[in-house]
């Protein structure tokens, strides 16, 4: 039985956007993004749905904020993994951090790839931060700017594809998934070295 009004409950909990996003993240990680609704979130927060409209315009804005938070947290995880590392080791560490993030926050990661508004400046800035982080990691290979972007896209495709299939349980053949991941990243790294060598030869010819 609830004691007091939703207003009192919200005040006692110090309900704000950060608390709402924290609970929304827990909810989508537990149940999946498609199960998120204002009603389900209100139930988790133990408030009535109208209380959430004091902080959000609705589900659309909530999903947009989750997307931004997801991209930012992914960038934080990759940045922390890259600190003090360079070259092949850095690629390995940010790749493992990416995979671990998706495993730990499957719903939040899903939200970060299914945003309602692609033109949101805050979202674009967060996405650009991830790109620039990988570009910085790739500086060790002295690639031309255009080629570096191609490599960023390649690594993103590998990581997103692998982790998405992994989360869906799509790797049904009884082979070690960790070994598959290692082979994939090592192959990508070998490819970077091949591209870097070709560019170096081209520059000297």
Residue frames as a rotation matrix with the C-alpha (Angstrom) as fourth column:
UNK 1
0.579 0.816 0.000 0.00
0.816 -0.579 0.000 0.00
0.000 0.000 -1.000 0.00
UNK 2
-0.218 -0.676 0.704 1.36
0.623 -0.652 -0.432 3.43
0.751 0.344 0.563 -0.99
UNK 3
0.129 0.180 -0.975 1.86
0.900 -0.433 0.039 6.02
-0.415 -0.883 -0.218 1.72
UNK 4
-0.150 -0.164 -0.975 1.19
0.025 -0.986 0.162 9.57
-0.988 0.000 0.152 0.62
UNK 5
0.819 0.495 -0.289 0.81
-0.199 -0.227 -0.953 10.98
-0.538 0.839 -0.087 -2.86
UNK 6
0.634 -0.597 0.492 3.00
0.770 0.425 -0.476 10.42
0.075 0.681 0.729 -5.89
UNK 7
0.619 -0.396 0.679 4.27
-0.102 -0.897 -0.430 13.94
0.779 0.196 -0.595 -5.39
UNK 8
0.667 -0.355 0.655 5.52
-0.726 -0.111 0.679 13.07
-0.169 -0.928 -0.332 -1.92
UNK 9
0.753 -0.376 0.540 6.97
0.319 0.926 0.200 9.79
-0.576 0.021 0.817 -3.20
UNK 10
0.653 -0.501 0.568 8.80
0.576 -0.159 -0.802 11.60
0.491 0.851 0.185 -6.00
UNK 11
0.599 -0.421 0.681 10.14
-0.538 -0.842 -0.048 14.18
0.593 -0.338 -0.731 -3.57
UNK 12
0.726 -0.316 0.611 11.31
-0.457 0.442 0.772 11.48
-0.514 -0.839 0.177 -1.16
UNK 13
0.602 -0.479 0.639 13.10
0.644 0.765 -0.032 9.68
-0.473 0.431 0.769 -4.03
UNK 14
-0.012 -0.526 -0.850 14.41
-0.230 -0.826 0.514 12.98
-0.973 0.202 -0.111 -5.42
UNK 15
0.294 0.241 0.925 13.02
0.725 0.574 -0.380 11.92
-0.623 0.782 -0.006 -8.77
UNK 16
0.247 -0.246 -0.937 14.85
-0.541 -0.837 0.077 13.61
-0.804 0.488 -0.340 -11.63
UNK 17
0.706 0.068 -0.705 16.00
-0.699 0.230 -0.678 12.76
0.116 0.971 0.209 -15.14
UNK 18
-0.336 -0.923 -0.188 19.17
-0.840 0.384 -0.384 11.00
0.427 0.029 -0.904 -13.94
UNK 19
-0.583 0.214 0.783 17.18
-0.495 0.671 -0.552 8.70
-0.644 -0.710 -0.285 -11.64
UNK 20
0.528 0.845 -0.088 14.64
-0.533 0.249 -0.809 8.07
-0.661 0.474 0.582 -14.38
UNK 21
0.449 -0.431 -0.782 17.37
-0.798 0.201 -0.569 7.13
0.402 0.880 -0.254 -16.86
UNK 22
-0.633 -0.692 0.347 19.06
-0.773 0.541 -0.333 4.89
0.043 -0.478 -0.877 -14.31
UNK 23
-0.273 0.627 0.730 15.86
-0.332 0.651 -0.683 2.93
-0.903 -0.429 0.030 -13.74
UNK 24
0.703 0.519 -0.485 15.04
-0.602 0.072 -0.795 2.93
-0.378 0.852 0.364 -17.44
UNK 25
-0.071 -0.834 -0.547 18.48
-0.913 0.275 -0.300 1.47
0.401 0.478 -0.782 -18.16
UNK 26
-0.746 -0.158 0.647 17.92
-0.515 0.753 -0.410 -1.27
-0.422 -0.639 -0.643 -15.59
UNK 27
0.191 0.943 0.272 14.55
-0.384 0.327 -0.864 -2.00
-0.903 0.061 0.425 -17.12
UNK 28
0.711 0.095 -0.696 15.72
-0.703 0.088 -0.706 -2.29
-0.006 0.992 0.130 -20.73
UNK 29
-0.386 -0.902 -0.191 18.78
-0.866 0.426 -0.261 -4.31
0.317 0.065 -0.946 -19.73
UNK 30
-0.672 0.195 0.714 16.54
-0.388 0.729 -0.564 -6.75
-0.631 -0.656 -0.415 -17.86
UNK 31
0.042 0.890 0.454 13.56
0.180 0.440 -0.880 -6.95
-0.983 0.118 -0.142 -20.21
UNK 32
-0.425 -0.237 0.873 14.64
0.883 0.105 0.458 -5.48
-0.201 0.966 0.165 -23.54
UNK 33
-0.966 -0.038 -0.256 14.01
-0.002 -0.988 0.156 -2.13
-0.258 0.152 0.954 -25.21
UNK 34
-0.663 0.748 -0.043 10.71
-0.064 0.000 0.998 -3.22
0.746 0.664 0.047 -26.74
UNK 35
-0.063 0.637 -0.768 9.26
0.870 0.413 0.271 -3.74
0.490 -0.651 -0.580 -23.26
UNK 36
-0.827 -0.314 -0.467 9.95
0.519 -0.746 -0.416 -0.14
-0.217 -0.587 0.780 -22.25
UNK 37
-0.016 0.821 0.571 6.90
0.619 -0.440 0.650 2.04
0.785 0.364 -0.501 -21.72
UNK 38
-0.399 -0.043 0.916 5.99
-0.488 -0.836 -0.251 4.95
0.777 -0.547 0.312 -19.50
UNK 39
0.621 0.749 0.231 3.77
-0.626 0.297 0.721 2.58
0.471 -0.593 0.653 -17.55
UNK 40
0.711 -0.397 -0.580 6.45
0.467 0.884 -0.032 -0.08
0.526 -0.248 0.814 -16.99
UNK 41
-0.382 -0.887 0.259 8.98
0.391 -0.409 -0.824 2.56
0.837 -0.214 0.503 -15.96
UNK 42
-0.102 0.438 0.893 6.54
-0.701 -0.668 0.248 4.21
0.705 -0.601 0.376 -13.58
UNK 43
0.871 0.441 -0.219 5.90
-0.201 0.724 0.660 0.85
0.449 -0.531 0.719 -11.98
UNK 44
0.267 -0.863 -0.429 9.63
0.716 0.476 -0.510 0.29
0.644 -0.171 0.745 -11.49
UNK 45
-0.644 -0.507 0.573 9.97
0.100 -0.798 -0.594 3.75
0.758 -0.325 0.565 -9.95
UNK 46
-0.434 0.601 -0.672 6.84
0.900 0.319 -0.296 3.17
0.037 -0.733 -0.679 -7.82
UNK 47
-0.711 0.323 -0.624 5.14
-0.146 -0.937 -0.318 6.31
-0.687 -0.135 0.714 -9.06
UNK 48
0.373 0.869 0.324 2.12
0.372 0.179 -0.911 6.96
-0.850 0.460 -0.257 -11.25
UNK 49
0.000 -0.400 0.917 2.81
0.993 0.108 0.047 7.48
-0.118 0.910 0.397 -14.98
UNK 50
0.781 0.333 0.528 1.76
0.453 -0.885 -0.112 11.18
0.430 0.327 -0.842 -14.92
UNK 51
0.794 -0.523 -0.311 4.63
0.083 -0.414 0.906 11.87
-0.603 -0.745 -0.286 -12.51
UNK 52
-0.050 -0.875 0.482 7.14
0.748 0.287 0.598 11.07
-0.662 0.390 0.640 -15.26
UNK 53
0.284 0.233 0.930 5.69
0.887 -0.432 -0.163 13.75
0.364 0.871 -0.329 -17.51
UNK 54
0.956 -0.073 -0.285 7.04
0.088 -0.854 0.513 16.35
-0.281 -0.515 -0.810 -15.13
UNK 55
0.155 -0.987 -0.048 10.49
-0.242 -0.085 0.966 15.35
-0.958 -0.138 -0.252 -16.41
UNK 56
-0.826 -0.405 0.393 9.86
0.220 0.410 0.885 13.92
-0.519 0.817 -0.249 -19.89
UNK 57
-0.479 0.665 -0.572 7.62
-0.851 -0.512 0.117 14.71
-0.215 0.543 0.811 -22.83
UNK 58
0.674 0.736 0.056 6.96
-0.703 0.663 -0.257 11.02
-0.226 0.134 0.965 -23.31
UNK 59
0.684 -0.366 0.631 8.38
0.236 0.929 0.284 7.71
-0.691 -0.045 0.722 -24.52
UNK 60
0.811 -0.366 0.456 9.95
0.432 -0.150 -0.889 9.32
0.394 0.918 0.036 -27.59
UNK 61
0.522 -0.623 0.582 12.11
-0.618 -0.747 -0.246 11.63
0.588 -0.231 -0.775 -25.47
UNK 62
0.624 -0.266 0.735 12.91
-0.575 0.481 0.662 8.85
-0.530 -0.835 0.147 -23.02
UNK 63
0.764 -0.327 0.556 14.25
0.521 0.822 -0.231 6.60
-0.381 0.466 0.798 -25.79
UNK 64
0.705 -0.522 0.481 16.25
0.146 -0.556 -0.818 9.50
0.694 0.646 -0.316 -27.22
UNK 65
0.494 -0.515 0.701 17.86
-0.844 -0.478 0.244 10.20
0.209 -0.712 -0.670 -23.86
UNK 66
0.685 -0.237 0.689 18.62
-0.157 0.876 0.457 6.51
-0.712 -0.420 0.562 -23.41
UNK 67
0.828 -0.376 0.415 20.27
0.537 0.321 -0.780 6.47
0.161 0.869 0.468 -26.83
UNK 68
0.548 -0.627 0.553 22.50
-0.364 -0.774 -0.518 9.40
0.753 0.083 -0.653 -25.92
UNK 69
0.495 -0.341 0.799 23.38
-0.828 0.093 0.552 7.87
-0.263 -0.935 -0.237 -22.57
UNK 70
0.842 -0.137 0.522 24.17
0.177 0.984 -0.027 4.55
-0.510 0.116 0.852 -24.23
UNK 71
0.715 -0.598 0.362 26.58
0.382 -0.100 -0.919 6.09
0.585 0.795 0.157 -26.73
UNK 72
0.442 -0.543 0.714 28.26
-0.684 -0.719 -0.123 8.15
0.580 -0.434 -0.689 -24.01
UNK 73
0.572 -0.191 0.798 28.72
-0.645 0.497 0.581 5.17
-0.507 -0.846 0.161 -21.71
UNK 74
0.874 -0.298 0.383 30.06
0.455 0.778 -0.434 3.04
-0.168 0.554 0.816 -24.56
UNK 75
0.574 -0.680 0.455 32.57
0.009 -0.551 -0.835 5.78
0.819 0.484 -0.310 -25.34
UNK 76
0.464 -0.373 0.803 33.59
-0.875 -0.335 0.350 5.98
0.138 -0.865 -0.481 -21.66
UNK 77
0.769 -0.128 0.627 34.17
-0.150 0.917 0.370 2.22
-0.622 -0.378 0.686 -21.55
UNK 78
0.774 -0.483 0.409 36.26
0.600 0.355 -0.717 2.24
0.201 0.800 0.565 -24.73
UNK 79
0.549 -0.568 0.613 38.20
-0.341 -0.822 -0.457 5.33
0.763 0.041 -0.645 -23.65
UNK 80
0.576 -0.308 0.757 39.09
-0.770 0.108 0.629 3.77
-0.276 -0.945 -0.175 -20.33
UNK 81
0.795 -0.239 0.557 40.23
0.268 0.963 0.030 0.62
-0.544 0.125 0.830 -22.13
UNK 82
0.734 -0.483 0.478 42.42
0.487 -0.115 -0.866 2.62
0.473 0.868 0.150 -24.52
UNK 83
0.850 -0.397 0.345 44.26
-0.511 -0.779 0.363 4.65
0.125 -0.485 -0.865 -21.87
UNK 84
0.227 -0.885 0.407 47.99
-0.703 0.140 0.697 3.88
-0.674 -0.445 -0.590 -21.89
UNK 85
0.015 -0.179 0.984 47.73
0.407 0.900 0.158 1.63
-0.913 0.398 0.086 -24.94
UNK 86
0.041 -0.028 -0.999 48.41
-0.775 -0.632 -0.015 2.05
-0.631 0.775 -0.048 -28.63
UNK 87
-0.587 -0.367 -0.721 48.39
-0.799 0.406 0.444 0.15
0.130 0.837 -0.532 -31.91
UNK 88
-0.411 0.395 -0.821 47.31
-0.141 0.862 0.486 -3.49
0.900 0.316 -0.299 -31.93
UNK 89
-0.797 0.059 -0.601 46.93
0.576 0.371 -0.728 -3.62
0.180 -0.927 -0.329 -28.15
UNK 90
-0.816 0.508 -0.275 44.65
-0.319 -0.793 -0.519 -0.59
-0.482 -0.336 0.809 -28.14
UNK 91
-0.408 0.676 -0.613 42.44
-0.774 0.100 0.626 -2.08
0.485 0.730 0.482 -30.85
UNK 92
-0.525 0.156 -0.837 42.19
0.275 0.962 0.007 -5.27
0.805 -0.226 -0.548 -28.87
UNK 93
-0.868 0.117 -0.483 41.29
0.474 -0.097 -0.875 -3.51
-0.150 -0.988 0.029 -25.64
UNK 94
-0.676 0.674 -0.297 38.62
-0.637 -0.738 -0.225 -1.21
-0.371 0.037 0.928 -27.11
UNK 95
-0.384 0.525 -0.759 37.13
-0.552 0.528 0.645 -4.20
0.740 0.667 0.088 -28.96
UNK 96
-0.614 0.126 -0.779 36.90
0.555 0.771 -0.313 -6.19
0.561 -0.625 -0.543 -25.74
UNK 97
-0.897 0.284 -0.337 35.44
0.101 -0.611 -0.785 -3.17
-0.429 -0.739 0.520 -23.94
UNK 98
-0.555 0.711 -0.431 32.81
-0.817 -0.370 0.442 -2.80
0.155 0.598 0.786 -26.67
UNK 99
-0.339 0.405 -0.849 31.84
-0.092 0.884 0.458 -6.45
0.936 0.234 -0.262 -26.42
UNK 100
-0.754 0.010 -0.656 31.72
0.626 0.310 -0.715 -6.32
0.197 -0.951 -0.240 -22.62
UNK 101
-0.870 0.458 -0.180 29.54
-0.363 -0.845 -0.393 -3.21
-0.332 -0.276 0.902 -22.70
UNK 102
-0.339 0.768 -0.543 27.01
-0.756 0.121 0.643 -4.90
0.559 0.629 0.540 -24.97
UNK 103
-0.397 0.132 -0.908 27.02
0.316 0.949 0.000 -7.99
0.862 -0.287 -0.419 -22.76
UNK 104
-0.834 0.005 -0.551 26.51
0.543 -0.168 -0.823 -5.92
-0.097 -0.986 0.137 -19.60
UNK 105
-0.427 0.666 -0.611 24.01
-0.166 -0.722 -0.671 -3.45
-0.889 -0.185 0.419 -21.06
UNK 106
-0.753 0.106 0.650 22.20
0.606 0.500 0.620 -5.20
-0.259 0.860 -0.440 -23.92
UNK 107
0.283 0.955 0.086 19.10
0.940 -0.258 -0.225 -3.05
-0.192 0.144 -0.971 -23.66
UNK 108
0.483 -0.189 -0.855 20.96
0.064 -0.966 0.249 0.23
-0.873 -0.175 -0.455 -23.36
UNK 109
-0.665 -0.747 -0.002 23.15
-0.003 0.001 1.000 -0.70
-0.747 0.665 -0.003 -26.31
UNK 110
-0.401 0.618 0.676 20.05
0.909 0.357 0.214 -1.55
-0.109 0.701 -0.705 -28.33
UNK 111
0.607 0.648 -0.461 18.66
0.627 -0.746 -0.224 1.85
-0.489 -0.153 -0.859 -27.43
UNK 112
0.030 -0.703 -0.711 21.86
-0.114 -0.709 0.696 3.52
-0.993 0.060 -0.102 -28.65
UNK 113
-0.909 -0.369 0.195 21.33
0.117 0.222 0.968 2.04
-0.400 0.902 -0.159 -32.13
UNK 114
-0.397 0.855 0.332 17.55
0.860 0.221 0.460 2.62
0.320 0.469 -0.823 -32.39
UNK 115
-0.719 0.024 -0.695 17.25
0.394 -0.810 -0.435 6.32
-0.573 -0.586 0.573 -31.58
UNK 116
0.289 0.945 0.154 14.14
0.754 -0.125 -0.645 8.28
-0.590 0.303 -0.748 -32.61
UNK 117
0.981 0.089 -0.171 15.97
-0.001 -0.886 -0.464 11.41
-0.193 0.455 -0.869 -33.80
UNK 118
0.414 -0.870 0.266 19.24
0.909 0.413 -0.062 11.06
-0.056 0.268 0.962 -35.74
UNK 119
0.146 -0.318 0.937 19.56
0.459 -0.817 -0.349 14.84
0.877 0.481 0.027 -36.04
UNK 120
0.968 0.176 -0.177 19.79
0.227 -0.331 0.916 15.42
0.102 -0.927 -0.360 -32.29
UNK 121
0.513 -0.816 0.267 22.96
-0.448 -0.520 -0.727 17.48
0.732 0.253 -0.632 -31.78
UNK 122
0.227 -0.422 0.878 23.77
-0.944 0.126 0.305 15.87
-0.239 -0.898 -0.370 -28.43
UNK 123
0.747 0.085 0.659 23.48
-0.001 0.992 -0.128 12.41
-0.664 0.095 0.741 -29.95
UNK 124
0.897 -0.416 0.148 25.63
0.166 0.008 -0.986 13.40
0.409 0.909 0.076 -32.92
UNK 125
0.345 -0.788 0.509 28.29
-0.815 -0.521 -0.254 14.80
0.465 -0.327 -0.822 -30.61
UNK 126
0.347 -0.167 0.923 28.34
-0.667 0.648 0.368 11.58
-0.659 -0.743 0.114 -28.58
UNK 127
0.888 0.018 0.459 28.62
0.273 0.783 -0.559 9.49
-0.369 0.622 0.690 -31.74
UNK 128
0.750 -0.642 0.162 31.44
-0.179 -0.433 -0.883 11.68
0.637 0.633 -0.440 -33.03
UNK 129
0.334 -0.624 0.706 33.33
-0.939 -0.150 0.311 11.17
-0.088 -0.767 -0.636 -29.77
UNK 130
0.570 -0.082 0.818 33.33
-0.084 0.984 0.157 7.41
-0.818 -0.158 0.554 -30.39
UNK 131
0.919 -0.215 0.331 34.55
0.369 0.173 -0.913 7.89
0.139 0.961 0.238 -33.95
UNK 132
0.598 -0.716 0.360 37.33
-0.546 -0.693 -0.471 10.24
0.586 0.085 -0.805 -32.87
UNK 133
0.439 -0.418 0.795 38.44
-0.714 0.375 0.591 7.82
-0.545 -0.827 -0.134 -30.17
UNK 134
0.661 -0.163 0.732 38.92
0.377 0.916 -0.136 5.05
-0.649 0.366 0.668 -32.72
UNK 135
0.873 -0.367 0.321 40.59
0.152 -0.423 -0.894 7.46
0.463 0.829 -0.313 -35.15
UNK 136
0.509 -0.697 0.506 43.09
-0.850 -0.501 0.165 8.36
0.138 -0.514 -0.847 -32.43
UNK 137
0.469 -0.300 0.831 43.78
-0.267 0.848 0.457 4.69
-0.842 -0.436 0.317 -31.78
UNK 138
0.759 -0.088 0.645 44.43
0.579 0.545 -0.606 4.19
-0.299 0.834 0.465 -35.50
UNK 139
0.884 -0.451 -0.123 46.94
-0.467 -0.842 -0.270 7.05
0.019 0.296 -0.955 -35.63
UNK 140
0.252 -0.821 0.512 49.64
-0.410 0.388 0.825 4.54
-0.876 -0.418 -0.239 -34.70
UNK 141
0.184 -0.127 0.975 49.31
0.652 0.758 -0.024 3.06
-0.735 0.640 0.222 -38.20
UNK 142
-0.508 -0.439 -0.741 49.81
-0.090 -0.829 0.552 6.42
-0.857 0.347 0.382 -39.94
UNK 143
-0.268 0.534 0.802 46.89
0.913 0.407 0.035 5.92
-0.308 0.741 -0.597 -42.27
UNK 144
-0.907 0.109 0.406 45.61
0.117 -0.862 0.493 8.67
0.404 0.495 0.769 -44.52
UNK 145
-0.777 0.603 0.180 42.54
-0.511 -0.439 -0.739 10.40
-0.366 -0.666 0.650 -43.11
UNK 146
0.022 0.835 -0.550 40.13
-0.978 0.132 0.161 8.88
0.207 0.534 0.820 -45.60
UNK 147
-0.199 -0.171 -0.965 41.48
-0.188 0.973 -0.133 5.37
0.962 0.155 -0.226 -45.06
UNK 148
-0.984 -0.172 0.037 41.30
-0.057 0.113 -0.992 5.81
0.166 -0.979 -0.121 -41.29
UNK 149
-0.364 0.926 0.104 37.56
-0.868 -0.296 -0.399 6.52
-0.339 -0.235 0.911 -41.58
UNK 150
0.160 0.367 -0.916 37.14
-0.709 0.689 0.152 3.41
0.687 0.625 0.370 -43.72
UNK 151
-0.593 -0.480 -0.646 38.87
0.078 0.765 -0.640 1.40
0.802 -0.430 -0.416 -41.00
UNK 152
-0.874 0.367 0.320 36.66
-0.437 -0.305 -0.846 2.96
-0.213 -0.879 0.426 -38.30
UNK 153
0.069 0.949 -0.308 33.60
-0.998 0.070 -0.006 1.89
0.015 0.308 0.951 -40.26
UNK 154
-0.027 -0.156 -0.987 35.05
-0.397 0.908 -0.133 -1.58
0.917 0.389 -0.086 -40.68
UNK 155
-0.906 -0.360 -0.223 35.75
0.066 0.402 -0.913 -2.06
0.418 -0.842 -0.340 -36.98
UNK 156
-0.599 0.761 0.247 32.33
-0.723 -0.382 -0.576 -0.71
-0.344 -0.524 0.779 -36.05
UNK 157
0.191 0.688 -0.700 30.67
-0.895 0.414 0.163 -3.13
0.403 0.596 0.695 -38.46
UNK 158
-0.359 -0.424 -0.832 32.64
-0.080 0.902 -0.425 -6.05
0.930 -0.086 -0.357 -37.04
UNK 159
-0.994 -0.106 0.001 31.89
-0.005 0.046 -0.999 -5.21
0.106 -0.993 -0.046 -33.42
UNK 160
-0.395 0.917 0.053 28.25
-0.860 -0.348 -0.373 -4.32
-0.323 -0.193 0.926 -33.91
UNK 161
0.140 0.453 -0.881 27.61
-0.781 0.597 0.183 -7.35
0.609 0.662 0.437 -36.09
UNK 162
-0.532 -0.438 -0.724 29.37
0.024 0.848 -0.530 -9.83
0.846 -0.299 -0.441 -33.81
UNK 163
-0.992 0.102 0.071 27.88
-0.081 -0.096 -0.992 -8.55
-0.095 -0.990 0.103 -30.57
UNK 164
-0.269 0.953 -0.138 24.37
-0.954 -0.283 -0.100 -8.27
-0.134 0.104 0.985 -32.01
UNK 165
0.121 0.255 -0.959 24.44
-0.508 0.846 0.161 -11.87
0.853 0.468 0.232 -33.25
UNK 166
-0.759 -0.480 -0.440 25.92
0.128 0.553 -0.823 -12.97
0.639 -0.681 -0.358 -29.93
UNK 167
-0.842 0.466 0.272 23.15
-0.473 -0.395 -0.788 -11.27
-0.260 -0.792 0.553 -27.95
UNK 168
0.100 0.912 -0.398 20.51
-0.991 0.129 0.047 -12.93
0.095 0.390 0.916 -30.12
UNK 169
0.091 -0.138 0.986 22.09
-0.421 0.892 0.163 -16.32
-0.903 -0.430 0.023 -29.46
UNK 170
0.768 0.332 -0.548 22.77
-0.597 0.059 -0.800 -16.62
-0.233 0.941 0.243 -33.16
UNK 171
-0.211 -0.890 -0.405 26.03
-0.908 0.332 -0.256 -18.53
0.363 0.314 -0.878 -32.88
UNK 172
0.645 0.673 0.361 24.52
-0.759 0.618 0.204 -21.99
-0.085 -0.406 0.910 -32.64
UNK 173
0.577 -0.500 -0.645 27.42
-0.067 0.759 -0.648 -24.12
0.814 0.417 0.404 -33.86
UNK 174
0.984 -0.140 -0.110 29.29
0.135 0.183 0.974 -25.60
-0.116 -0.973 0.199 -30.85
UNK 175
0.122 -0.970 0.212 32.58
0.759 -0.046 -0.649 -23.73
0.639 0.240 0.731 -31.34
UNK 176
-0.152 -0.271 -0.950 34.26
0.907 -0.421 -0.025 -21.39
-0.394 -0.865 0.310 -28.87
UNK 177
0.757 0.515 0.401 32.75
0.630 -0.737 -0.243 -17.93
0.171 0.437 -0.883 -29.43
UNK 178
0.726 -0.552 -0.409 35.72
-0.110 -0.681 0.724 -16.25
-0.678 -0.481 -0.556 -27.74
UNK 179
-0.274 -0.841 0.466 38.05
0.417 0.332 0.846 -17.89
-0.866 0.426 0.260 -30.23
UNK 180
0.163 0.426 0.890 35.86
0.986 -0.104 -0.131 -16.68
0.037 0.899 -0.437 -33.09
UNK 181
0.969 0.203 -0.140 36.06
0.222 -0.966 0.136 -13.15
-0.108 -0.163 -0.981 -31.70
UNK 182
0.304 -0.938 -0.165 39.85
-0.039 -0.185 0.982 -13.39
-0.952 -0.292 -0.093 -31.38
UNK 183
-0.309 -0.392 0.866 40.23
0.795 0.393 0.462 -14.60
-0.522 0.832 0.190 -34.96
UNK 184
0.531 0.626 0.571 37.99
0.834 -0.504 -0.223 -11.80
0.148 0.595 -0.790 -36.20
UNK 185
0.937 -0.193 -0.291 39.86
-0.066 -0.917 0.394 -9.02
-0.343 -0.350 -0.872 -34.41
UNK 186
0.025 -0.984 0.174 43.27
0.113 0.176 0.978 -10.46
-0.993 -0.005 0.116 -35.31
UNK 187
-0.095 0.017 0.995 42.21
0.964 0.250 0.088 -10.62
-0.247 0.968 -0.040 -38.95
UNK 188
0.871 0.437 0.223 41.10
0.473 -0.868 -0.148 -7.00
0.129 0.235 -0.963 -38.83
UNK 189
0.658 -0.693 -0.294 44.43
-0.203 -0.539 0.817 -5.99
-0.725 -0.478 -0.495 -37.28
UNK 190
-0.227 -0.726 0.648 46.33
0.540 0.460 0.705 -7.89
-0.811 0.510 0.287 -39.97
UNK 191
0.322 0.449 0.834 44.26
0.945 -0.212 -0.250 -6.03
0.065 0.868 -0.492 -42.54
UNK 192
0.972 0.004 -0.236 45.21
0.056 -0.974 0.217 -2.68
-0.229 -0.224 -0.947 -41.03
UNK 193
0.149 -0.989 -0.007 48.88
-0.057 -0.016 0.998 -3.59
-0.987 -0.148 -0.059 -41.24
UNK 194
-0.205 -0.180 0.962 48.46
0.865 0.427 0.264 -4.62
-0.458 0.886 0.068 -44.87
UNK 195
0.704 0.534 0.469 46.71
0.686 -0.683 -0.253 -1.34
0.185 0.499 -0.847 -45.72
UNK 196
0.830 -0.442 -0.339 49.32
-0.145 -0.758 0.636 0.69
-0.538 -0.479 -0.694 -43.83
UNK 197
-0.127 -0.914 0.385 52.15
0.288 0.337 0.896 -1.10
-0.949 0.224 0.221 -45.67
UNK 198
0.029 0.210 0.977 50.50
0.994 0.093 -0.049 -0.49
-0.102 0.973 -0.206 -49.04
UNK 199
0.943 0.323 0.082 50.04
0.328 -0.944 -0.046 3.19
0.062 0.070 -0.996 -48.25
UNK 200
0.508 -0.829 -0.233 53.66
-0.142 -0.347 0.927 3.43
-0.850 -0.438 -0.294 -47.16
UNK 201
-0.287 -0.590 0.755 54.87
0.660 0.449 0.602 1.80
-0.694 0.671 0.260 -50.38
UNK 202
0.394 0.540 0.744 52.61
0.910 -0.343 -0.233 4.08
0.130 0.769 -0.626 -52.40
UNK 203
0.963 -0.034 -0.269 53.99
0.054 -0.948 0.314 7.17
-0.265 -0.317 -0.911 -50.67
UNK 204
0.174 -0.984 -0.025 57.56
-0.121 -0.047 0.992 6.11
-0.977 -0.169 -0.128 -51.38
UNK 205
-0.152 -0.214 0.965 57.01
0.821 0.516 0.244 5.26
-0.550 0.830 0.097 -55.03
